[in-house]
Amino acid sequence: MPMSDIRWFVKCALTAILLLFACGLATAWFGSGLELPATTTSDGTLTTLNRYVRGPTPDVVLVGSSLTFRLKEEYFSTPGVRNVALAGGSPVTGFEIVANQAHLPKLILVEMNILSRATDKALVEKFSNGGKADPLFFRPVRTAVAAYESWNHKPPDHAQVALALDRLLKQPPSDFDNHVYVDRAFDEMNAEDPTVAAGINVTRIQHLLSAVERRGSRVQFFELPYSDRLEQSRSVRITHEIVHNAFPDPDRWLKIDCPRSELRWSDGVHLDERSALIVSQSIDRALVSLPGSM
């Protein structure tokens, strides 16, 4: 190669090394305070779990399915709430990942609506015990990306969030006609028999419950409301019976007390935004009423 080309490659290599060194210094100085994006940032599950295992241990954690995923953290007035519900996943997956961390939250809230799905063992393995460390070469780069994202997409402050939530609550309940979606969801849930899968998941929840409470954490169960018709579906009725037979103590269950007339399910199953806020506020009130509350 001509000498000029060799010099050009050497300069590029030295520049890259200096940039990585600078990013490494940034990682050492303030990287621990940044939430690093997941390897695949478009994957909400990886983003949620990366954020949990790499951040400080919260006081309260919600684990659940896509039903609980709709309860955004900013909806809660209780401080230190982290939602690690997995859209399309099982509550047991999140519960197991939380239980496998070195430090546990004071309170773990476990959704008991959807127990027909198997635990995602690959996710449990990937994110247990703090998750796998980033490769040394890529961590400085990801820290720099996180710093840029934090600067470029600064979240709204508390006053802005409170104002937006107040406006949302003052809106009337949605008048969207969702009967087509409700009919479809009812047919699917009425055809499903979750007995075997729910039984397996309940047994695993019992083991996890004992394990985390021996370590000083507390577990409460909750069920999110469905629309009246879906409450009568076969899957919902069987799951409800199984979980309450397995955990009959009423003090183990967090009471969600909110007016059903105010709730709406735009797709027939999941709470719409206003309804999710109402339910989150109900959970807030239930947490305050717990003995030795947060």
C-alpha positions as CSV (number, residue, x, y, z in Angstrom):
1,M,0.0,0.0,0.0
2,P,1.2,3.6,-0.6
3,M,2.6,5.3,2.5
4,S,-0.2,7.9,2.4
5,D,-2.9,5.2,2.6
6,I,-1.1,3.5,5.6
7,R,-0.9,6.9,7.4
8,W,-4.7,7.4,6.7
9,F,-5.6,4.0,8.3
10,V,-3.3,4.7,11.3
11,K,-5.0,8.1,11.9
12,C,-8.5,6.5,11.6
13,A,-7.5,3.8,14.1
14,L,-6.0,6.3,16.6
15,T,-9.1,8.5,16.3
16,A,-11.4,5.5,17.0
17,I,-9.3,4.5,20.0
18,L,-9.4,8.0,21.4
19,L,-13.2,8.2,20.9
20,L,-13.7,4.9,22.7
21,F,-11.4,6.0,25.5
22,A,-13.4,9.2,25.9
23,C,-16.7,7.2,26.0
24,G,-15.1,5.0,28.6
25,L,-14.3,7.9,30.8
26,A,-17.9,9.1,30.4
27,T,-19.1,5.6,31.4
28,A,-16.9,5.7,34.6
29,W,-18.0,9.3,35.5
30,F,-21.7,9.3,34.9
31,G,-22.7,6.2,33.0
32,S,-24.2,4.5,36.0
33,G,-26.9,7.2,36.2
34,L,-28.0,6.6,32.7
35,E,-30.4,3.9,31.5
36,L,-28.7,2.1,28.7
37,P,-30.8,1.2,25.7
38,A,-31.4,-2.5,25.1
39,T,-29.5,-4.3,22.3
40,T,-32.6,-4.2,20.3
41,T,-34.2,-0.9,21.3
42,S,-37.4,-1.6,19.3
43,D,-38.1,-4.6,21.4
44,G,-40.2,-3.3,24.3
45,T,-39.5,-6.4,26.4
46,L,-35.7,-6.1,26.2
47,T,-36.0,-2.4,26.9
48,T,-38.2,-2.9,30.0
49,L,-36.0,-5.6,31.5
50,N,-32.7,-3.9,30.7
51,R,-34.0,-0.8,32.4
52,Y,-35.0,-2.8,35.5
53,V,-31.9,-5.0,36.0
54,R,-29.4,-2.1,35.4
55,G,-31.2,0.5,37.5
56,P,-31.6,1.0,41.2
57,T,-33.9,-1.4,43.0
58,P,-37.3,0.2,43.3
59,D,-39.7,0.1,46.3
60,V,-42.6,-1.4,44.3
61,V,-42.6,-3.6,41.2
62,L,-45.5,-4.7,39.1
63,V,-45.2,-7.9,37.1
64,G,-47.8,-9.0,34.6
65,S,-48.9,-9.4,31.1
66,S,-50.0,-6.8,28.5
67,L,-52.9,-5.9,30.7
68,T,-50.6,-4.5,33.4
69,F,-48.2,-3.1,30.7
70,R,-50.9,-0.4,30.1
71,L,-50.5,0.9,33.7
72,K,-47.8,3.6,33.0
73,E,-45.4,4.4,35.9
74,E,-46.3,8.1,35.7
75,Y,-49.9,7.2,36.5
76,F,-48.9,6.3,40.1
77,S,-48.4,8.8,42.9
78,T,-46.8,6.1,45.1
79,P,-43.0,6.8,44.9
80,G,-40.6,4.3,43.6
81,V,-43.0,2.3,41.4
82,R,-41.5,0.3,38.5
83,N,-43.6,-1.6,35.9
84,V,-41.9,-4.6,34.4
85,A,-45.0,-6.2,32.9
86,L,-44.3,-7.8,29.6
87,A,-46.6,-7.2,26.6
88,G,-47.5,-10.6,25.2
89,G,-45.7,-12.4,28.1
90,S,-46.5,-14.2,31.3
91,P,-46.5,-12.6,34.7
92,V,-44.4,-15.5,35.9
93,T,-41.6,-14.5,33.6
94,G,-41.3,-11.1,35.2
95,F,-41.8,-12.4,38.7
96,E,-39.0,-14.9,38.2
97,I,-36.6,-12.3,36.9
98,V,-37.3,-10.0,39.8
99,A,-36.9,-12.9,42.3
100,N,-33.5,-13.8,40.8
101,Q,-31.9,-10.4,41.4
102,A,-29.4,-9.8,44.2
103,H,-31.6,-7.0,45.7
104,L,-35.4,-7.3,45.9
105,P,-38.0,-4.5,46.1
106,K,-40.0,-4.1,49.2
107,L,-43.2,-5.0,47.5
108,I,-43.9,-7.1,44.4
109,L,-47.4,-6.9,42.8
110,V,-48.3,-9.9,40.7
111,E,-51.1,-9.8,38.1
112,M,-53.1,-13.0,38.1
113,N,-55.3,-12.5,35.0
114,I,-53.2,-14.2,32.3
115,L,-51.7,-17.5,33.4
116,S,-52.2,-19.5,30.3
117,R,-48.7,-18.7,28.9
118,A,-45.5,-20.5,29.7
119,T,-42.5,-18.8,31.4
120,D,-40.0,-17.4,28.9
121,K,-36.9,-19.4,30.0
122,A,-34.6,-17.5,27.6
123,L,-35.6,-14.2,29.1
124,V,-35.3,-15.5,32.7
125,E,-31.8,-16.8,31.9
126,K,-30.7,-13.6,30.2
127,F,-31.9,-11.2,32.9
128,S,-31.4,-13.1,36.1
129,N,-28.8,-12.0,38.6
130,G,-28.3,-8.6,37.1
131,G,-28.3,-9.8,33.5
132,K,-25.3,-10.4,31.3
133,A,-22.7,-7.7,31.3
134,D,-22.2,-5.6,28.2
135,P,-19.2,-6.4,26.1
136,L,-16.4,-4.1,27.2
137,F,-16.0,-2.8,23.6
138,F,-19.7,-1.8,23.2
139,R,-20.5,-0.4,26.7
140,P,-18.9,3.0,26.2
141,V,-20.7,3.4,22.9
142,R,-24.0,2.5,24.4
143,T,-23.4,4.9,27.3
144,A,-22.8,7.7,24.8
145,V,-26.0,6.8,22.9
146,A,-27.9,6.8,26.3
147,A,-26.5,10.3,27.1
148,Y,-27.6,11.6,23.7
149,E,-31.1,10.1,24.1
150,S,-31.4,11.5,27.6
151,W,-30.4,15.0,26.3
152,N,-32.5,14.8,23.1
153,H,-35.7,13.3,24.6
154,K,-35.9,14.9,28.0
155,P,-39.0,13.5,29.8
156,P,-41.6,16.0,31.0
157,D,-41.3,17.3,34.5
158,H,-43.7,16.4,37.3
159,A,-45.9,19.5,36.9
160,Q,-46.3,18.8,33.2
161,V,-47.2,15.1,33.8
162,A,-49.7,16.1,36.6
163,L,-51.4,18.6,34.3
164,A,-51.7,16.1,31.5
165,L,-53.2,13.4,33.8
166,D,-55.7,15.9,35.2
167,R,-56.9,16.8,31.7
168,L,-57.2,13.0,30.9
169,L,-59.3,12.4,34.0
170,K,-61.6,15.3,33.2
171,Q,-62.5,13.8,29.9
172,P,-65.7,11.7,29.7
173,P,-65.4,7.9,29.2
174,S,-64.9,6.9,25.6
175,D,-68.0,6.3,23.5
176,F,-66.1,4.1,21.0
177,D,-68.2,1.1,19.9
178,N,-66.0,-1.8,20.5
179,H,-68.5,-4.6,20.3
180,V,-66.8,-6.2,17.3
181,Y,-63.5,-6.5,19.3
182,V,-65.4,-7.7,22.4
183,D,-67.1,-10.5,20.4
184,R,-63.9,-11.6,18.9
185,A,-62.1,-11.6,22.3
186,F,-64.9,-13.5,23.9
187,D,-64.9,-16.2,21.3
188,E,-61.1,-16.7,21.7
189,M,-61.2,-16.7,25.5
190,N,-64.3,-18.8,25.7
191,A,-62.6,-21.5,23.6
192,E,-59.5,-21.6,25.7
193,D,-59.1,-24.0,28.7
194,P,-56.2,-22.6,30.8
195,T,-56.4,-25.3,33.5
196,V,-53.1,-27.1,32.8
197,A,-51.0,-24.1,32.1
198,A,-52.5,-22.1,35.0
199,G,-51.9,-25.0,37.4
200,I,-48.2,-25.1,36.4
201,N,-47.9,-21.3,36.7
202,V,-49.6,-21.3,40.1
203,T,-47.2,-23.9,41.4
204,R,-44.2,-21.8,40.2
205,I,-45.7,-18.7,41.8
206,Q,-46.0,-20.5,45.1
207,H,-42.3,-21.3,45.0
208,L,-41.3,-17.8,44.0
209,L,-43.5,-16.4,46.7
210,S,-41.9,-18.4,49.4
211,A,-38.4,-17.6,48.1
212,V,-38.8,-13.8,48.0
213,E,-40.6,-13.5,51.3
214,R,-37.9,-15.4,53.0
215,R,-35.6,-12.7,51.8
216,G,-37.8,-9.9,53.2
217,S,-39.8,-8.9,50.2
218,R,-43.6,-8.8,50.3
219,V,-46.0,-10.1,47.6
220,Q,-49.5,-9.1,46.8
221,F,-51.7,-10.4,44.0
222,F,-54.2,-8.4,41.9
223,E,-56.7,-9.0,39.1
224,L,-57.4,-6.2,36.6
225,P,-61.0,-5.8,35.6
226,Y,-62.3,-7.1,32.3
227,S,-65.4,-5.9,30.5
228,D,-68.6,-7.5,31.8
229,R,-68.9,-9.9,28.9
230,L,-65.3,-11.1,29.1
231,E,-65.7,-11.7,32.8
232,Q,-68.0,-14.5,31.8
233,S,-65.7,-16.2,29.4
234,R,-64.4,-19.7,30.1
235,S,-60.8,-18.8,30.4
236,V,-61.4,-15.9,32.8
237,R,-63.7,-18.0,35.0
238,I,-61.4,-21.0,35.2
239,T,-58.3,-18.9,35.9
240,H,-60.1,-16.9,38.6
241,E,-61.2,-20.1,40.3
242,I,-57.7,-21.7,40.2
243,V,-55.8,-18.7,41.6
244,H,-58.3,-18.1,44.4
245,N,-58.3,-21.7,45.4
246,A,-54.5,-21.7,45.5
247,F,-54.3,-18.4,47.4
248,P,-57.6,-18.1,49.4
249,D,-56.3,-15.5,52.0
250,P,-58.1,-12.3,51.2
251,D,-55.3,-10.3,52.7
252,R,-53.0,-11.6,49.9
253,W,-55.1,-9.8,47.3
254,L,-54.9,-6.1,46.5
255,K,-58.4,-4.7,46.2
256,I,-58.9,-2.6,43.1
257,D,-61.9,-0.5,43.8
258,C,-63.0,1.9,41.1
259,P,-66.3,2.6,39.3
260,R,-66.7,0.1,36.4
261,S,-69.0,2.6,34.7
262,E,-65.9,4.7,34.1
263,L,-63.8,2.0,32.6
264,R,-63.4,1.3,28.9
265,W,-61.6,-1.4,26.8
266,S,-60.9,0.0,23.4
267,D,-59.8,-3.3,21.9
268,G,-62.1,-5.4,24.0
269,V,-59.4,-6.6,26.4
270,H,-57.0,-3.9,27.4
271,L,-57.9,-0.8,29.4
272,D,-57.8,2.4,27.4
273,E,-55.5,5.2,28.6
274,R,-58.1,7.0,30.8
275,S,-59.2,3.7,32.4
276,A,-55.6,2.6,33.0
277,L,-55.1,5.9,34.9
278,I,-58.2,5.3,37.0
279,V,-57.1,1.8,37.9
280,S,-53.6,2.9,38.7
281,Q,-55.0,5.5,41.1
282,S,-57.1,2.7,42.7
283,I,-53.9,0.7,43.2
284,D,-52.3,3.7,44.8
285,R,-55.1,3.9,47.3
286,A,-54.9,0.1,48.0
287,L,-51.2,0.4,48.7
288,V,-51.8,3.2,51.2
289,S,-54.3,0.9,53.1
290,L,-51.9,-2.0,53.4
291,P,-50.6,-2.7,56.9
292,G,-47.2,-1.1,57.2
293,S,-47.9,0.8,53.9
294,M,-45.2,2.3,51.7
